[in-house]
Amino acid sequence: MFKTLVNGREQSSIAVADRGLQYGDGLFETIAVRAGIPQLWERHWRRLSLGCERLGIGGVTQPELRDEAHRVCAGIERGVLKLIITRGKGGRGYRPMQNGTATRIVAAYPRPEYPAAHWQDGVAVRVCAIRLGRNRALAGLKHLNRLEQVLARREWDDPSIAEGLMLDDAGQVVSGTMSNVFLVRSGRLIAPALDECGVAGVMRGLILDMAHELAMPIEETVVRLQDLRQANEIFLSNALIGLWPVRRIEQQAYTIGPVTRLLAERLGSLQHWAEGAAD
């Protein structure tokens, strides 16, 4: 870790009574950093501010958070910025105190290294046994409660498997443990709907916007495992990896098709996200 600010002060600890620690009462953003600049800042801020509004966490302003982000990112060529907002300190019990003060944690970390082949040749993916619970009140938010993803990620330690797909309790495909998933069928870009659960990824939103600009047919809908088996192309996305083509889901192989290649080229995945990847 490079540097951490807590409420604007350089430190690495929070109060034991903080509700983020006690209850996971908060939100976070994970942001790629290049040449000292947090990438896609406005998109990350919009999701964070919407999450604060939906959870009723007040007092977080963009100028203050942006200033702290630039302070911790200064001098970092390639890294990761993590923003954590909690409801702040509170007494025992679930009921939040009114007029509390939010806690801001702004930290910079080294960038994870992935093989360049993940972008160039695609990744192998498995289907996780752990299911995501559906809850419209939290759907789309990147809240601090990530135990489902933690348990799902414990299911494998094979380094040849880059990601695991997660279904909800109705058997619908939602996302990867750390990514959003897209499929292409008959030239149509399809993304699982996220109105019941899942994280509305910043990169997911950018890719959908790019597809719209390219006049590409788009559908956000219910996706099941059989839809993946019938897909022509599949790829994953998040703010750190950009876009990874999928070459295999368990025993089924896929090719990197024209839609995936077009979006990857438009996104600049090889130039920006794969830059400095391990050989």
C-alpha positions as a Markdown table, in Angstrom:
| # | Residue | x | y | z |
|---|---|---|---|---|
| 1 | Met | 0.0 | 0.0 | 0.0 |
| 2 | Phe | 1.4 | 3.4 | -0.9 |
| 3 | Lys | -0.6 | 5.9 | 1.2 |
| 4 | Thr | -3.9 | 6.0 | 3.2 |
| 5 | Leu | -6.0 | 9.0 | 4.3 |
| 6 | Val | -8.8 | 8.7 | 6.8 |
| 7 | Asn | -10.9 | 11.8 | 6.8 |
| 8 | Gly | -8.1 | 13.7 | 5.2 |
| 9 | Arg | -5.4 | 12.7 | 7.6 |
| 10 | Glu | -2.6 | 10.3 | 6.8 |
| 11 | Gln | -3.3 | 7.3 | 9.0 |
| 12 | Ser | -4.3 | 3.6 | 8.6 |
| 13 | Ser | -6.8 | 2.9 | 11.4 |
| 14 | Ile | -10.4 | 3.7 | 12.1 |
| 15 | Ala | -12.5 | 3.6 | 15.3 |
| 16 | Val | -13.7 | 0.2 | 16.5 |
| 17 | Ala | -17.2 | 1.6 | 16.6 |
| 18 | Asp | -17.3 | 2.6 | 13.0 |
| 19 | Arg | -20.4 | 1.1 | 11.3 |
| 20 | Gly | -18.4 | 0.1 | 8.2 |
| 21 | Leu | -16.5 | -2.3 | 10.5 |
| 22 | Gln | -19.4 | -3.3 | 12.7 |
| 23 | Tyr | -22.0 | -3.8 | 10.0 |
| 24 | Gly | -20.5 | -3.3 | 6.5 |
| 25 | Asp | -22.6 | -0.1 | 6.5 |
| 26 | Gly | -21.0 | 1.7 | 3.6 |
| 27 | Leu | -19.8 | 1.7 | 0.0 |
| 28 | Phe | -16.5 | 1.5 | -1.9 |
| 29 | Glu | -15.0 | 2.2 | -5.3 |
| 30 | Thr | -12.0 | 0.6 | -6.9 |
| 31 | Ile | -10.3 | 2.9 | -9.5 |
| 32 | Ala | -7.5 | 2.4 | -11.9 |
| 33 | Val | -4.7 | 5.0 | -11.6 |
| 34 | Arg | -2.4 | 6.0 | -14.5 |
| 35 | Ala | 0.2 | 8.7 | -14.4 |
| 36 | Gly | -1.2 | 9.9 | -11.0 |
| 37 | Ile | -4.7 | 10.3 | -12.4 |
| 38 | Pro | -7.7 | 8.3 | -11.2 |
| 39 | Gln | -9.4 | 7.0 | -14.3 |
| 40 | Leu | -13.1 | 7.3 | -15.1 |
| 41 | Trp | -13.4 | 9.6 | -12.0 |
| 42 | Glu | -16.8 | 11.1 | -12.9 |
| 43 | Arg | -18.4 | 7.7 | -13.5 |
| 44 | His | -17.1 | 6.4 | -10.2 |
| 45 | Trp | -18.3 | 9.5 | -8.4 |
| 46 | Arg | -21.8 | 9.2 | -9.9 |
| 47 | Arg | -22.1 | 5.6 | -8.6 |
| 48 | Leu | -20.7 | 6.5 | -5.2 |
| 49 | Ser | -22.9 | 9.5 | -4.7 |
| 50 | Leu | -26.0 | 7.6 | -5.9 |
| 51 | Gly | -25.1 | 4.8 | -3.4 |
| 52 | Cys | -24.8 | 7.4 | -0.6 |
| 53 | Glu | -28.2 | 8.8 | -1.5 |
| 54 | Arg | -29.8 | 5.4 | -1.5 |
| 55 | Leu | -28.2 | 4.4 | 1.8 |
| 56 | Gly | -28.9 | 7.8 | 3.4 |
| 57 | Ile | -25.2 | 8.6 | 4.0 |
| 58 | Gly | -24.7 | 12.3 | 3.9 |
| 59 | Gly | -21.8 | 14.8 | 4.1 |
| 60 | Val | -19.6 | 13.3 | 1.3 |
| 61 | Thr | -18.7 | 16.0 | -1.3 |
| 62 | Gln | -16.9 | 15.5 | -4.6 |
| 63 | Pro | -14.3 | 18.3 | -4.3 |
| 64 | Glu | -13.1 | 17.1 | -0.9 |
| 65 | Leu | -12.9 | 13.4 | -2.1 |
| 66 | Arg | -11.3 | 14.4 | -5.4 |
| 67 | Asp | -8.6 | 16.4 | -3.5 |
| 68 | Glu | -7.9 | 13.5 | -1.2 |
| 69 | Ala | -7.8 | 11.1 | -4.2 |
| 70 | His | -5.2 | 13.2 | -6.0 |
| 71 | Arg | -3.1 | 13.5 | -2.9 |
| 72 | Val | -2.7 | 9.8 | -2.5 |
| 73 | Cys | -2.3 | 9.2 | -6.3 |
| 74 | Ala | 0.5 | 11.8 | -6.8 |
| 75 | Gly | 3.6 | 10.2 | -8.3 |
| 76 | Ile | 1.9 | 6.8 | -8.9 |
| 77 | Glu | 2.5 | 5.7 | -12.5 |
| 78 | Arg | 0.3 | 2.5 | -12.3 |
| 79 | Gly | -1.8 | 1.7 | -9.3 |
| 80 | Val | -5.2 | 1.3 | -7.7 |
| 81 | Leu | -7.2 | 3.8 | -5.8 |
| 82 | Lys | -9.7 | 2.5 | -3.3 |
| 83 | Leu | -12.4 | 4.8 | -1.8 |
| 84 | Ile | -14.4 | 3.6 | 1.2 |
| 85 | Ile | -17.3 | 5.6 | 2.6 |
| 86 | Thr | -18.9 | 4.4 | 5.8 |
| 87 | Arg | -21.8 | 5.8 | 7.9 |
| 88 | Gly | -19.2 | 6.6 | 10.5 |
| 89 | Lys | -19.1 | 5.9 | 14.2 |
| 90 | Gly | -22.3 | 4.8 | 16.0 |
| 91 | Gly | -23.6 | 3.1 | 19.1 |
| 92 | Arg | -24.4 | -0.5 | 19.4 |
| 93 | Gly | -27.4 | -1.7 | 17.4 |
| 94 | Tyr | -28.6 | -1.6 | 13.9 |
| 95 | Arg | -30.5 | 1.7 | 14.0 |
| 96 | Pro | -28.2 | 4.4 | 12.6 |
| 97 | Met | -27.7 | 7.6 | 14.5 |
| 98 | Gln | -29.2 | 10.6 | 12.9 |
| 99 | Asn | -26.8 | 13.4 | 11.8 |
| 100 | Gly | -23.8 | 11.2 | 12.0 |
| 101 | Thr | -20.5 | 12.0 | 10.3 |
| 102 | Ala | -19.4 | 9.7 | 7.5 |
| 103 | Thr | -15.9 | 8.2 | 7.4 |
| 104 | Arg | -13.8 | 8.7 | 4.3 |
| 105 | Ile | -11.0 | 6.2 | 3.6 |
| 106 | Val | -8.8 | 7.0 | 0.5 |
| 107 | Ala | -6.0 | 4.5 | -0.2 |
| 108 | Ala | -3.6 | 3.8 | -3.0 |
| 109 | Tyr | -2.2 | 0.3 | -3.8 |
| 110 | Pro | 0.1 | -1.3 | -6.4 |
| 111 | Arg | -1.7 | -2.4 | -9.5 |
| 112 | Pro | -2.4 | -6.2 | -9.7 |
| 113 | Glu | -0.4 | -8.0 | -12.4 |
| 114 | Tyr | -2.2 | -10.3 | -14.8 |
| 115 | Pro | -0.8 | -12.2 | -17.7 |
| 116 | Ala | -0.9 | -10.4 | -21.0 |
| 117 | Ala | -2.6 | -13.5 | -22.5 |
| 118 | His | -5.8 | -12.6 | -20.5 |
| 119 | Trp | -6.4 | -9.7 | -22.9 |
| 120 | Gln | -4.8 | -11.3 | -26.0 |
| 121 | Asp | -6.1 | -14.9 | -25.9 |
| 122 | Gly | -9.0 | -14.7 | -23.4 |
| 123 | Val | -9.5 | -16.3 | -20.0 |
| 124 | Ala | -10.9 | -19.5 | -18.6 |
| 125 | Val | -13.9 | -19.2 | -16.2 |
| 126 | Arg | -15.8 | -21.5 | -13.9 |
| 127 | Val | -19.3 | -21.4 | -12.5 |
| 128 | Cys | -19.4 | -20.8 | -8.7 |
| 129 | Ala | -21.6 | -22.9 | -6.3 |
| 130 | Ile | -22.2 | -19.9 | -4.0 |
| 131 | Arg | -25.4 | -17.9 | -5.1 |
| 132 | Leu | -26.1 | -14.2 | -4.8 |
| 133 | Gly | -29.1 | -13.2 | -2.7 |
| 134 | Arg | -31.6 | -10.9 | -4.4 |
| 135 | Asn | -32.5 | -7.6 | -2.8 |
| 136 | Arg | -33.8 | -4.7 | -4.9 |
| 137 | Ala | -32.8 | -2.2 | -2.2 |
| 138 | Leu | -29.1 | -3.0 | -2.7 |
| 139 | Ala | -29.1 | -4.0 | -6.3 |
| 140 | Gly | -26.5 | -2.2 | -8.4 |
| 141 | Leu | -24.7 | -0.7 | -5.4 |
| 142 | Lys | -21.0 | -1.5 | -4.6 |
| 143 | His | -21.7 | -1.8 | -0.9 |
| 144 | Leu | -19.2 | -3.2 | 1.7 |
| 145 | Asn | -21.0 | -6.5 | 2.2 |
| 146 | Arg | -19.0 | -8.8 | -0.1 |
| 147 | Leu | -19.1 | -12.1 | 1.8 |
| 148 | Glu | -20.8 | -13.8 | -1.1 |
| 149 | Gln | -17.9 | -12.9 | -3.4 |
| 150 | Val | -15.4 | -13.9 | -0.7 |
| 151 | Leu | -16.9 | -17.3 | -0.3 |
| 152 | Ala | -17.2 | -17.8 | -4.1 |
| 153 | Arg | -13.6 | -16.9 | -4.6 |
| 154 | Arg | -12.6 | -19.5 | -2.0 |
| 155 | Glu | -14.0 | -22.2 | -4.3 |
| 156 | Trp | -10.9 | -22.5 | -6.5 |
| 157 | Asp | -7.1 | -22.0 | -6.3 |
| 158 | Asp | -6.3 | -23.1 | -9.9 |
| 159 | Pro | -4.3 | -20.2 | -11.4 |
| 160 | Ser | -5.4 | -21.1 | -14.8 |
| 161 | Ile | -9.0 | -20.1 | -13.9 |
| 162 | Ala | -9.2 | -16.3 | -14.0 |
| 163 | Glu | -12.7 | -15.7 | -12.7 |
| 164 | Gly | -15.9 | -17.4 | -11.4 |
| 165 | Leu | -19.4 | -16.7 | -12.6 |
| 166 | Met | -22.1 | -16.1 | -10.0 |
| 167 | Leu | -25.8 | -16.9 | -10.3 |
| 168 | Asp | -28.5 | -15.6 | -8.1 |
| 169 | Asp | -30.8 | -17.8 | -6.0 |
| 170 | Ala | -33.2 | -18.2 | -9.0 |
| 171 | Gly | -30.4 | -19.6 | -11.2 |
| 172 | Gln | -29.9 | -16.4 | -13.2 |
| 173 | Val | -26.4 | -15.4 | -14.3 |
| 174 | Val | -25.5 | -12.1 | -12.6 |
| 175 | Ser | -21.8 | -11.4 | -12.8 |
| 176 | Gly | -18.3 | -12.7 | -12.0 |
| 177 | Thr | -16.9 | -12.5 | -8.5 |
| 178 | Met | -15.0 | -9.3 | -9.5 |
| 179 | Ser | -16.5 | -8.5 | -12.9 |
| 180 | Asn | -19.5 | -7.9 | -15.0 |
| 181 | Val | -20.3 | -10.4 | -17.8 |
| 182 | Phe | -21.5 | -9.8 | -21.4 |
| 183 | Leu | -22.5 | -12.2 | -24.1 |
| 184 | Val | -23.0 | -11.7 | -27.8 |
| 185 | Arg | -25.6 | -13.7 | -29.8 |
| 186 | Ser | -26.4 | -13.0 | -33.5 |
| 187 | Gly | -24.6 | -9.7 | -33.3 |
| 188 | Arg | -26.6 | -8.5 | -30.3 |
| 189 | Leu | -24.8 | -7.4 | -27.1 |
| 190 | Ile | -26.5 | -8.9 | -24.0 |
| 191 | Ala | -25.9 | -7.9 | -20.4 |
| 192 | Pro | -27.5 | -9.6 | -17.4 |
| 193 | Ala | -30.1 | -7.3 | -15.8 |
| 194 | Leu | -29.1 | -6.0 | -12.4 |
| 195 | Asp | -32.4 | -4.9 | -10.9 |
| 196 | Glu | -32.5 | -7.7 | -8.3 |
| 197 | Cys | -28.8 | -8.0 | -7.3 |
| 198 | Gly | -25.2 | -7.5 | -8.5 |
| 199 | Val | -23.0 | -4.4 | -9.0 |
| 200 | Ala | -23.6 | -2.0 | -11.8 |
| 201 | Gly | -19.9 | -1.7 | -12.8 |
| 202 | Val | -18.4 | 1.5 | -14.0 |
| 203 | Met | -16.7 | -0.3 | -16.9 |
| 204 | Arg | -20.0 | -2.1 | -17.7 |
| 205 | Gly | -21.7 | 1.3 | -18.1 |
| 206 | Leu | -18.9 | 2.6 | -20.3 |
| 207 | Ile | -19.1 | -0.5 | -22.6 |
| 208 | Leu | -22.9 | -0.1 | -22.9 |
| 209 | Asp | -22.4 | 3.5 | -23.8 |
| 210 | Met | -19.8 | 2.7 | -26.4 |
| 211 | Ala | -22.1 | 0.0 | -27.9 |
| 212 | His | -24.9 | 2.5 | -28.1 |
| 213 | Glu | -22.6 | 5.0 | -29.9 |
| 214 | Leu | -21.7 | 2.2 | -32.4 |
| 215 | Ala | -25.4 | 1.6 | -33.0 |
| 216 | Met | -25.0 | -1.9 | -31.7 |
| 217 | Pro | -28.2 | -3.8 | -30.7 |
| 218 | Ile | -28.2 | -4.0 | -26.9 |
| 219 | Glu | -30.3 | -6.0 | -24.5 |
| 220 | Glu | -30.2 | -6.0 | -20.6 |
| 221 | Thr | -32.3 | -9.0 | -19.7 |
| 222 | Val | -32.4 | -12.2 | -17.7 |
| 223 | Val | -29.5 | -14.5 | -18.6 |
| 224 | Arg | -29.3 | -18.2 | -17.7 |
| 225 | Leu | -26.6 | -20.8 | -18.1 |
| 226 | Gln | -28.2 | -22.1 | -21.3 |
| 227 | Asp | -27.9 | -18.6 | -22.8 |
| 228 | Leu | -24.2 | -18.7 | -22.2 |
| 229 | Arg | -23.9 | -22.1 | -23.9 |
| 230 | Gln | -25.7 | -20.6 | -26.9 |
| 231 | Ala | -23.6 | -17.4 | -27.1 |
| 232 | Asn | -21.2 | -16.7 | -29.9 |
| 233 | Glu | -18.9 | -14.5 | -27.7 |
| 234 | Ile | -18.5 | -13.8 | -24.0 |
| 235 | Phe | -16.3 | -11.2 | -22.2 |
| 236 | Leu | -15.8 | -9.8 | -18.7 |
| 237 | Ser | -15.2 | -6.3 | -17.6 |
| 238 | Asn | -14.2 | -4.2 | -14.6 |
| 239 | Ala | -12.5 | -0.9 | -14.0 |
| 240 | Leu | -9.1 | -2.5 | -13.4 |
| 241 | Ile | -9.0 | -5.1 | -16.2 |
| 242 | Gly | -10.9 | -3.2 | -18.8 |
| 243 | Leu | -12.2 | -6.1 | -21.0 |
| 244 | Trp | -11.2 | -9.8 | -20.9 |
| 245 | Pro | -12.4 | -12.1 | -23.7 |
| 246 | Val | -13.6 | -15.5 | -22.4 |
| 247 | Arg | -12.1 | -18.5 | -24.2 |
| 248 | Arg | -13.6 | -21.2 | -22.0 |
| 249 | Ile | -16.4 | -21.7 | -19.4 |
| 250 | Glu | -15.6 | -25.0 | -17.8 |
| 251 | Gln | -15.8 | -27.5 | -20.7 |
| 252 | Gln | -17.2 | -25.1 | -23.4 |
| 253 | Ala | -14.8 | -23.2 | -25.6 |
| 254 | Tyr | -15.4 | -19.8 | -27.2 |
| 255 | Thr | -13.6 | -17.7 | -29.8 |
| 256 | Ile | -12.8 | -14.0 | -29.6 |
| 257 | Gly | -15.4 | -12.7 | -32.0 |
| 258 | Pro | -15.8 | -9.4 | -33.9 |
| 259 | Val | -18.0 | -7.7 | -31.3 |
| 260 | Thr | -15.5 | -8.4 | -28.5 |
| 261 | Arg | -12.6 | -7.3 | -30.7 |
| 262 | Leu | -14.4 | -4.1 | -31.8 |
| 263 | Leu | -15.3 | -3.1 | -28.2 |
| 264 | Ala | -11.8 | -4.0 | -27.0 |
| 265 | Glu | -10.2 | -1.9 | -29.7 |
| 266 | Arg | -12.6 | 1.0 | -28.9 |
| 267 | Leu | -11.8 | 0.7 | -25.2 |
| 268 | Gly | -8.1 | 0.5 | -25.8 |
| 269 | Ser | -7.7 | -2.6 | -23.6 |
| 270 | Leu | -4.3 | -3.7 | -24.9 |
| 271 | Gln | -2.8 | -0.2 | -24.9 |
| 272 | His | -4.0 | 0.8 | -21.4 |
| 273 | Trp | -5.3 | -2.0 | -19.2 |
| 274 | Ala | -2.7 | -4.6 | -20.4 |
| 275 | Glu | 0.1 | -2.2 | -20.2 |
| 276 | Gly | 2.8 | -3.6 | -18.0 |
| 277 | Ala | 1.1 | -7.0 | -17.7 |
| 278 | Ala | 3.2 | -10.0 | -16.7 |
| 279 | Asp | 4.6 | -12.0 | -19.6 |
